[in-house]
Amino acid sequence: MALYKPLLDELGITYLHYITLMVLWEENDQRVSDICSKTDIDVGTISPMLKRMEKLGLIVRTRDTIDERIVRVSLTDKGYQMREKALLIAYRIKACFTQDGLFEKGYEDMETITSLLNSLLQSFEICNK
């Protein structure tokens, strides 16, 4: 996350804002519970974060028309327009890893490392149960 911080600071958002926005850019107008499950952010963390995002003008929270207990989250025009700038972050991060030959094969090397890290995380989860 530290690698992302200066890039996200330029946009005025945090890493959690960024991943929440990515989920909404993929599919707008989602329930808070769906965003929680897709981002692995707990409800106690996401609720105040969504309030801050709403104050920044990135999202709108509304009650579901059928079940008022359900809160839905949608992008505002400002939140949707931020997508173009945010997409550049992935390219800038990749550039950090591909310069100096760290990942000579680019995405192929990064996919291998990502796969290994995911396997490692799954092993930790199994051990902690």
Backbone as JSON Lines, residues from 0, in Angstrom:
{"i":0,"aa":"M","n":[0.81,-1.19,0.0],"ca":[0.0,0.0,0.0],"c":[0.85,1.26,0.0]}
{"i":1,"aa":"A","n":[2.04,1.19,0.61],"ca":[2.9,2.37,0.68],"c":[3.31,2.83,-0.71]}
{"i":2,"aa":"L","n":[3.45,1.89,-1.62],"ca":[3.81,2.22,-2.99],"c":[2.71,3.05,-3.66]}
{"i":3,"aa":"Y","n":[1.47,2.76,-3.3],"ca":[0.32,3.45,-3.88],"c":[0.1,4.84,-3.29]}
{"i":4,"aa":"K","n":[0.51,5.04,-2.04],"ca":[0.15,6.26,-1.31],"c":[0.45,7.56,-2.06]}
{"i":5,"aa":"P","n":[1.66,7.78,-2.56],"ca":[1.9,9.06,-3.24],"c":[1.03,9.23,-4.5]}
{"i":6,"aa":"L","n":[0.75,8.13,-5.17],"ca":[-0.08,8.2,-6.37],"c":[-1.54,8.5,-6.01]}
{"i":7,"aa":"L","n":[-2.0,7.89,-4.93],"ca":[-3.37,8.12,-4.48],"c":[-3.53,9.49,-3.85]}
{"i":8,"aa":"D","n":[-2.48,9.98,-3.22],"ca":[-2.52,11.33,-2.64],"c":[-2.79,12.37,-3.72]}
{"i":9,"aa":"E","n":[-2.25,12.13,-4.92],"ca":[-2.5,13.04,-6.04],"c":[-4.0,13.13,-6.37]}
{"i":10,"aa":"L","n":[-4.71,12.02,-6.12],"ca":[-6.15,11.98,-6.39],"c":[-6.98,12.37,-5.17]}
{"i":11,"aa":"G","n":[-6.32,12.47,-4.02],"ca":[-7.03,12.83,-2.79],"c":[-7.83,11.69,-2.19]}
{"i":12,"aa":"I","n":[-7.39,10.44,-2.46],"ca":[-8.08,9.27,-1.92],"c":[-7.09,8.33,-1.23]}
{"i":13,"aa":"T","n":[-7.64,7.42,-0.43],"ca":[-6.83,6.42,0.25],"c":[-6.86,5.11,-0.55]}
{"i":14,"aa":"Y","n":[-6.06,4.16,-0.11],"ca":[-6.04,2.85,-0.77],"c":[-7.4,2.17,-0.67]}
{"i":15,"aa":"L","n":[-8.06,2.25,0.5],"ca":[-9.38,1.64,0.65],"c":[-10.41,2.32,-0.26]}
{"i":16,"aa":"H","n":[-10.3,3.63,-0.41],"ca":[-11.17,4.34,-1.36],"c":[-10.94,3.78,-2.77]}
{"i":17,"aa":"Y","n":[-9.67,3.62,-3.1],"ca":[-9.27,3.15,-4.44],"c":[-9.87,1.77,-4.75]}
{"i":18,"aa":"I","n":[-9.72,0.83,-3.83],"ca":[-10.25,-0.51,-4.14],"c":[-11.78,-0.52,-4.14]}
{"i":19,"aa":"T","n":[-12.39,0.32,-3.32],"ca":[-13.86,0.44,-3.35],"c":[-14.31,1.02,-4.69]}
{"i":20,"aa":"L","n":[-13.61,2.04,-5.15],"ca":[-13.94,2.63,-6.45],"c":[-13.75,1.62,-7.58]}
{"i":21,"aa":"M","n":[-12.69,0.81,-7.49],"ca":[-12.46,-0.21,-8.53],"c":[-13.65,-1.17,-8.63]}
{"i":22,"aa":"V","n":[-14.18,-1.55,-7.47],"ca":[-15.34,-2.45,-7.45],"c":[-16.55,-1.76,-8.09]}
{"i":23,"aa":"L","n":[-16.73,-0.49,-7.79],"ca":[-17.86,0.25,-8.36],"c":[-17.67,0.57,-9.84]}
{"i":24,"aa":"W","n":[-16.44,0.76,-10.28],"ca":[-16.19,0.98,-11.71],"c":[-16.5,-0.28,-12.5]}
{"i":25,"aa":"E","n":[-16.3,-1.42,-11.88],"ca":[-16.62,-2.68,-12.54],"c":[-18.12,-2.89,-12.64]}
{"i":26,"aa":"E","n":[-18.83,-2.54,-11.57],"ca":[-20.29,-2.65,-11.56],"c":[-20.84,-1.59,-10.6]}
{"i":27,"aa":"N","n":[-21.5,-0.6,-11.15],"ca":[-22.03,0.5,-10.35],"c":[-23.29,0.06,-9.62]}
{"i":28,"aa":"D","n":[-23.69,0.83,-8.61],"ca":[-24.92,0.59,-7.83],"c":[-24.92,-0.79,-7.19]}
{"i":29,"aa":"Q","n":[-24.14,-0.91,-6.11],"ca":[-24.05,-2.17,-5.39],"c":[-24.44,-1.99,-3.93]}
{"i":30,"aa":"R","n":[-24.84,-3.09,-3.32],"ca":[-25.14,-3.08,-1.89],"c":[-23.83,-3.0,-1.1]}
{"i":31,"aa":"V","n":[-23.88,-2.37,0.04],"ca":[-22.7,-2.26,0.9],"c":[-22.17,-3.66,1.21]}
{"i":32,"aa":"S","n":[-23.05,-4.6,1.49],"ca":[-22.61,-5.96,1.83],"c":[-21.85,-6.61,0.67]}
{"i":33,"aa":"D","n":[-22.24,-6.31,-0.57],"ca":[-21.53,-6.86,-1.73],"c":[-20.14,-6.24,-1.85]}
{"i":34,"aa":"I","n":[-20.05,-4.95,-1.6],"ca":[-18.75,-4.27,-1.64],"c":[-17.84,-4.85,-0.57]}
{"i":35,"aa":"C","n":[-18.39,-5.08,0.63],"ca":[-17.61,-5.67,1.73],"c":[-17.04,-7.03,1.32]}
{"i":36,"aa":"S","n":[-17.87,-7.87,0.72],"ca":[-17.39,-9.21,0.37],"c":[-16.37,-9.16,-0.77]}
{"i":37,"aa":"K","n":[-16.52,-8.23,-1.69],"ca":[-15.57,-8.14,-2.81],"c":[-14.24,-7.51,-2.41]}
{"i":38,"aa":"T","n":[-14.25,-6.64,-1.43],"ca":[-13.03,-5.94,-1.02],"c":[-12.42,-6.5,0.26]}
{"i":39,"aa":"D","n":[-13.16,-7.33,0.96],"ca":[-12.74,-7.88,2.25],"c":[-12.57,-6.77,3.3]}
{"i":40,"aa":"I","n":[-13.37,-5.72,3.16],"ca":[-13.41,-4.65,4.15],"c":[-14.62,-4.91,5.04]}
{"i":41,"aa":"D","n":[-14.42,-4.89,6.37],"ca":[-15.54,-5.18,7.27],"c":[-16.5,-3.98,7.35]}
{"i":42,"aa":"V","n":[-17.73,-4.25,7.77],"ca":[-18.77,-3.23,7.81],"c":[-18.39,-2.08,8.74]}
{"i":43,"aa":"G","n":[-17.75,-2.38,9.86],"ca":[-17.34,-1.34,10.79],"c":[-16.34,-0.35,10.2]}
{"i":44,"aa":"T","n":[-15.58,-0.81,9.24],"ca":[-14.6,0.05,8.56],"c":[-15.22,0.75,7.36]}
{"i":45,"aa":"I","n":[-16.06,0.02,6.63],"ca":[-16.55,0.58,5.37],"c":[-17.6,1.68,5.57]}
{"i":46,"aa":"S","n":[-18.42,1.57,6.59],"ca":[-19.48,2.58,6.79],"c":[-18.93,3.99,6.95]}
{"i":47,"aa":"P","n":[-17.98,4.23,7.88],"ca":[-17.44,5.59,7.97],"c":[-16.64,5.99,6.72]}
{"i":48,"aa":"M","n":[-16.0,5.01,6.1],"ca":[-15.24,5.31,4.88],"c":[-16.17,5.78,3.76]}
{"i":49,"aa":"L","n":[-17.32,5.11,3.63],"ca":[-18.28,5.51,2.6],"c":[-18.83,6.91,2.87]}
{"i":50,"aa":"K","n":[-19.01,7.24,4.15],"ca":[-19.45,8.6,4.5],"c":[-18.43,9.63,4.02]}
{"i":51,"aa":"R","n":[-17.14,9.32,4.23],"ca":[-16.09,10.25,3.78],"c":[-16.07,10.34,2.26]}
{"i":52,"aa":"M","n":[-16.26,9.22,1.59],"ca":[-16.28,9.22,0.12],"c":[-17.47,10.03,-0.41]}
{"i":53,"aa":"E","n":[-18.58,9.96,0.32],"ca":[-19.75,10.73,-0.08],"c":[-19.48,12.22,0.1]}
{"i":54,"aa":"K","n":[-18.79,12.6,1.2],"ca":[-18.44,14.0,1.42],"c":[-17.48,14.51,0.35]}
{"i":55,"aa":"L","n":[-16.64,13.61,-0.18],"ca":[-15.72,13.98,-1.26],"c":[-16.44,14.09,-2.61]}
{"i":56,"aa":"G","n":[-17.7,13.67,-2.63],"ca":[-18.49,13.75,-3.86],"c":[-18.23,12.62,-4.84]}
{"i":57,"aa":"L","n":[-17.67,11.49,-4.35],"ca":[-17.34,10.36,-5.22],"c":[-18.48,9.36,-5.36]}
{"i":58,"aa":"I","n":[-19.28,9.23,-4.32],"ca":[-20.37,8.25,-4.3],"c":[-21.63,8.86,-3.7]}
{"i":59,"aa":"V","n":[-22.73,8.13,-3.88],"ca":[-23.99,8.47,-3.23],"c":[-24.5,7.18,-2.58]}
{"i":60,"aa":"R","n":[-24.93,7.3,-1.33],"ca":[-25.54,6.15,-0.63],"c":[-27.04,6.38,-0.59]}
{"i":61,"aa":"T","n":[-27.79,5.33,-0.93],"ca":[-29.25,5.42,-0.88],"c":[-29.81,4.14,-0.27]}
{"i":62,"aa":"R","n":[-31.0,4.25,0.24],"ca":[-31.69,3.07,0.77],"c":[-32.35,2.33,-0.38]}
{"i":63,"aa":"D","n":[-32.34,1.02,-0.31],"ca":[-32.97,0.19,-1.32],"c":[-34.48,0.47,-1.33]}
{"i":64,"aa":"T","n":[-35.07,0.52,-2.5],"ca":[-36.51,0.83,-2.6],"c":[-37.39,-0.3,-2.1]}
{"i":65,"aa":"I","n":[-36.89,-1.53,-2.16],"ca":[-37.68,-2.68,-1.72],"c":[-37.45,-2.99,-0.24]}
{"i":66,"aa":"D","n":[-36.21,-2.93,0.19],"ca":[-35.86,-3.23,1.58],"c":[-35.0,-2.09,2.13]}
{"i":67,"aa":"E","n":[-35.59,-1.25,2.97],"ca":[-34.91,-0.06,3.48],"c":[-33.7,-0.37,4.35]}
{"i":68,"aa":"R","n":[-33.56,-1.62,4.8],"ca":[-32.4,-1.98,5.61],"c":[-31.13,-2.05,4.75]}
{"i":69,"aa":"I","n":[-31.3,-2.19,3.46],"ca":[-30.17,-2.33,2.54],"c":[-29.74,-0.96,2.04]}
{"i":70,"aa":"V","n":[-28.44,-0.69,2.16],"ca":[-27.87,0.56,1.65],"c":[-27.15,0.24,0.35]}
{"i":71,"aa":"R","n":[-27.45,1.04,-0.67],"ca":[-26.82,0.87,-1.98],"c":[-25.84,2.01,-2.2]}
{"i":72,"aa":"V","n":[-24.79,1.73,-2.94],"ca":[-23.74,2.72,-3.21],"c":[-23.6,2.86,-4.72]}
{"i":73,"aa":"S","n":[-23.62,4.11,-5.18],"ca":[-23.47,4.4,-6.61],"c":[-22.43,5.49,-6.79]}
{"i":74,"aa":"L","n":[-21.78,5.46,-7.94],"ca":[-20.8,6.49,-8.28],"c":[-21.5,7.78,-8.69]}
{"i":75,"aa":"T","n":[-20.89,8.88,-8.34],"ca":[-21.31,10.17,-8.88],"c":[-20.53,10.39,-10.18]}
{"i":76,"aa":"D","n":[-20.84,11.46,-10.88],"ca":[-20.07,11.79,-12.08],"c":[-18.6,11.98,-11.73]}
{"i":77,"aa":"K","n":[-18.34,12.65,-10.61],"ca":[-16.95,12.87,-10.17],"c":[-16.25,11.54,-9.9]}
{"i":78,"aa":"G","n":[-16.95,10.61,-9.24],"ca":[-16.37,9.3,-8.95],"c":[-16.09,8.5,-10.21]}
{"i":79,"aa":"Y","n":[-16.99,8.6,-11.16],"ca":[-16.78,7.87,-12.41],"c":[-15.65,8.5,-13.22]}
{"i":80,"aa":"Q","n":[-15.57,9.82,-13.23],"ca":[-14.52,10.5,-13.99],"c":[-13.13,10.25,-13.42]}
{"i":81,"aa":"M","n":[-13.04,9.95,-12.13],"ca":[-11.76,9.67,-11.51],"c":[-11.14,8.38,-12.07]}
{"i":82,"aa":"R","n":[-11.95,7.57,-12.68],"ca":[-11.49,6.28,-13.21],"c":[-10.33,6.44,-14.18]}
{"i":83,"aa":"E","n":[-10.41,7.41,-15.06],"ca":[-9.35,7.62,-16.06],"c":[-8.0,7.86,-15.39]}
{"i":84,"aa":"K","n":[-7.97,8.73,-14.39],"ca":[-6.72,9.03,-13.69],"c":[-6.25,7.82,-12.87]}
{"i":85,"aa":"A","n":[-7.19,7.14,-12.25],"ca":[-6.85,6.0,-11.4],"c":[-6.3,4.82,-12.21]}
{"i":86,"aa":"L","n":[-6.77,4.66,-13.43],"ca":[-6.26,3.57,-14.26],"c":[-4.77,3.74,-14.55]}
{"i":87,"aa":"L","n":[-4.31,4.95,-14.56],"ca":[-2.88,5.21,-14.8],"c":[-2.02,4.71,-13.64]}
{"i":88,"aa":"I","n":[-2.62,4.57,-12.47],"ca":[-1.86,4.11,-11.3],"c":[-1.28,2.72,-11.55]}
{"i":89,"aa":"A","n":[-2.07,1.82,-12.11],"ca":[-1.59,0.46,-12.39],"c":[-0.39,0.49,-13.33]}
{"i":90,"aa":"Y","n":[-0.43,1.36,-14.33],"ca":[0.69,1.46,-15.27],"c":[1.93,2.04,-14.59]}
{"i":91,"aa":"R","n":[1.72,3.0,-13.7],"ca":[2.85,3.6,-12.99],"c":[3.48,2.6,-12.02]}
{"i":92,"aa":"I","n":[2.65,1.78,-11.37],"ca":[3.17,0.75,-10.47],"c":[3.96,-0.28,-11.27]}
{"i":93,"aa":"K","n":[3.4,-0.7,-12.4],"ca":[4.09,-1.68,-13.26],"c":[5.44,-1.12,-13.71]}
{"i":94,"aa":"A","n":[5.47,0.14,-14.05],"ca":[6.72,0.77,-14.49],"c":[7.78,0.7,-13.4]}
{"i":95,"aa":"C","n":[7.37,0.82,-12.14],"ca":[8.32,0.72,-11.03],"c":[8.98,-0.65,-10.99]}
{"i":96,"aa":"F","n":[8.24,-1.67,-11.33],"ca":[8.76,-3.04,-11.26],"c":[9.5,-3.47,-12.51]}
{"i":97,"aa":"T","n":[9.17,-2.87,-13.63],"ca":[9.79,-3.31,-14.88],"c":[11.07,-2.53,-15.19]}
{"i":98,"aa":"Q","n":[11.22,-1.34,-14.63],"ca":[12.49,-0.64,-14.83],"c":[13.56,-1.39,-14.06]}
{"i":99,"aa":"D","n":[14.77,-1.26,-14.46],"ca":[15.91,-1.95,-13.83],"c":[15.84,-3.46,-13.99]}
{"i":100,"aa":"G","n":[14.97,-3.97,-14.86],"ca":[14.93,-5.4,-15.15],"c":[14.39,-6.27,-14.04]}
{"i":101,"aa":"L","n":[13.7,-5.7,-13.05],"ca":[13.18,-6.5,-11.94],"c":[12.24,-7.59,-12.45]}
{"i":102,"aa":"F","n":[11.35,-7.21,-13.34],"ca":[10.45,-8.17,-13.96],"c":[10.65,-8.06,-15.47]}
{"i":103,"aa":"E","n":[11.6,-8.78,-15.97],"ca":[11.94,-8.67,-17.39],"c":[10.81,-9.1,-18.3]}
{"i":104,"aa":"K","n":[10.01,-10.05,-17.86],"ca":[8.9,-10.54,-18.69],"c":[7.61,-9.8,-18.39]}
{"i":105,"aa":"G","n":[7.68,-8.76,-17.58],"ca":[6.51,-7.94,-17.29],"c":[5.44,-8.69,-16.54]}
{"i":106,"aa":"Y","n":[4.25,-8.74,-17.13],"ca":[3.09,-9.32,-16.46],"c":[3.27,-10.82,-16.16]}
{"i":107,"aa":"E","n":[3.99,-11.53,-16.99],"ca":[4.18,-12.97,-16.75],"c":[4.87,-13.2,-15.4]}
{"i":108,"aa":"D","n":[5.94,-12.46,-15.13],"ca":[6.63,-12.59,-13.85],"c":[5.73,-12.15,-12.7]}
{"i":109,"aa":"M","n":[5.01,-11.05,-12.92],"ca":[4.13,-10.54,-11.86],"c":[3.01,-11.53,-11.56]}
{"i":110,"aa":"E","n":[2.47,-12.19,-12.58],"ca":[1.42,-13.19,-12.35],"c":[1.96,-14.37,-11.55]}
{"i":111,"aa":"T","n":[3.18,-14.79,-11.84],"ca":[3.8,-15.89,-11.1],"c":[3.94,-15.52,-9.62]}
{"i":112,"aa":"I","n":[4.44,-14.34,-9.36],"ca":[4.62,-13.9,-7.97],"c":[3.27,-13.75,-7.28]}
{"i":113,"aa":"T","n":[2.29,-13.2,-7.98],"ca":[0.95,-13.05,-7.41],"c":[0.38,-14.42,-7.05]}
{"i":114,"aa":"S","n":[0.54,-15.37,-7.93],"ca":[0.05,-16.72,-7.66],"c":[0.73,-17.32,-6.43]}
{"i":115,"aa":"L","n":[2.04,-17.15,-6.33],"ca":[2.77,-17.67,-5.17],"c":[2.33,-16.98,-3.88]}
{"i":116,"aa":"L","n":[2.15,-15.68,-3.93],"ca":[1.7,-14.95,-2.74],"c":[0.29,-15.37,-2.32]}
{"i":117,"aa":"N","n":[-0.6,-15.58,-3.3],"ca":[-1.95,-16.05,-2.97],"c":[-1.9,-17.43,-2.32]}
{"i":118,"aa":"S","n":[-1.05,-18.31,-2.81],"ca":[-0.9,-19.64,-2.21],"c":[-0.4,-19.53,-0.79]}
{"i":119,"aa":"L","n":[0.55,-18.64,-0.57],"ca":[1.09,-18.42,0.76],"c":[0.01,-17.91,1.71]}
{"i":120,"aa":"L","n":[-0.78,-16.94,1.26],"ca":[-1.87,-16.41,2.09],"c":[-2.9,-17.48,2.42]}
{"i":121,"aa":"Q","n":[-3.23,-18.33,1.44],"ca":[-4.18,-19.42,1.7],"c":[-3.62,-20.38,2.73]}
{"i":122,"aa":"S","n":[-2.33,-20.66,2.67],"ca":[-1.7,-21.54,3.66],"c":[-1.8,-20.95,5.06]}
{"i":123,"aa":"F","n":[-1.58,-19.64,5.17],"ca":[-1.71,-18.98,6.48],"c":[-3.13,-19.06,6.99]}
{"i":124,"aa":"E","n":[-4.12,-18.88,6.1],"ca":[-5.51,-18.96,6.52],"c":[-5.86,-20.35,7.03]}
{"i":125,"aa":"I","n":[-5.36,-21.38,6.37],"ca":[-5.62,-22.77,6.79],"c":[-4.99,-23.02,8.15]}
{"i":126,"aa":"C","n":[-3.78,-22.52,8.36],"ca":[-3.08,-22.72,9.65],"c":[-3.77,-21.98,10.79]}
{"i":127,"aa":"N","n":[-4.42,-20.88,10.49],"ca":[-5.05,-20.07,11.54],"c":[-6.45,-20.52,11.89]}
{"i":128,"aa":"K","n":[-6.96,-21.55,11.24],"ca":[-8.33,-22.02,11.54],"c":[-8.31,-23.01,12.65]}
